C-alpha cells in the first residue's frame, strides 16, 4: 500500500519501496537531483514528520550522524507510512519539472564517431518533454542494469534521442551492448528525464554570455545546451572548449564548425591533452580549463557550464571563479563513464 509524501504545498503518493525522489519527479514536483544513485548528495532532504527506510543510502553520502539528525537521500529512501519532508526550493508553489516517465524506444542508428565513441539514436514511441542538458536511464537488455546517458538534444528534438557513448572495456552497457550486441530495430526501455544540469526555462534565461567546457563525451549535454541557447538567441556569445586526449578522440568538429559559421557569437575550441598539435591546426594543447583562463580576461556576468570527469569539473569551477564568474552561475555535471566501476554521477 502506498504512503502520502509531502514537500511544501505538494503531496504525492509513494508506493512501497519507491524512492521519494522517484515519486515526486513522476508527479512533476521538482526536487534537487543529479546522480539518482546515492553518491552525489544533491537530493539530501530533511524528514520533518514520519519515518523513512534509507535502503541503499551509502554511509559515505549519508553518515549515521545525519540519519539521526533526520536527513535522508531522496533518490534512495522510501517512506514508512506518511511523511513530510523539506528540501531547498522543492515543493514551492509554481516550482515544477518535466514529469519523470518510463518509455520505450527503438534503436535507429549506431555510428562510430571517434575512438571508442559512438553516437546512438533512439526513436521514441511517444515524445519526451525535457530541458536541454538532462539525462535518461537506459535498461540494459538481459541484465536489468541501468545506465545513465545525457541527451545531446534540444527540447524541440523530442522524438529521437541522441546519446554519446564511450566504450568501457568489460562494461555491461557500453562494451557488451552498445559496442557489442546492439542492432538497429532493437527495442529499449528507458526512464527520464533526470538531473538538474540544464538550461533555465526560456522566461528565466537572461541571455548572458556562456562559457562551456566539456571533457570527452561530456560534450553531449553541452551540445544540447549550446544549441538550445542559440535557438533562443542566435547572436548569443558562447565559448565552448572540448577537451580530449588526442585527435582520434575528437568528434562533431564539422557540426560545431557549421554551427559557428551560422552563429558569429559562438567560438569552438578543441583542446588536446596528450598529443602535439600540428602547425596550422585549430586545436590547442593542454587542458580546456587552462585554455579558458588564457583566453578570457573576465567572465563576470557570464554563466558557466561544465560536464566531464570530476577533476576537469573541479578545475573548471576554479577557472570560472578566477575569472570572476558568480558561483550561483556555475553549473556542473560530473561523470565517470557510465560503465566504470563506482560510476555514480550522471554519465554521458
Ligand atoms: Fe541522490 Fe545523487 S545522491 S541524486
Boltz pocket constraint, residues with backbone or C-beta under 6 A from the ligand:
constraints:
  - pocket:
      binder: B
      contacts: [[A, 32], [A, 33], [A, 34], [A, 35], [A, 36], [A, 37], [A, 38], [A, 39], [A, 40], [A, 41], [A, 42], [A, 43], [A, 44], [A, 61], [A, 73], [A, 74], [A, 75], [A, 76], [A, 344]]
      max_distance: 6.0
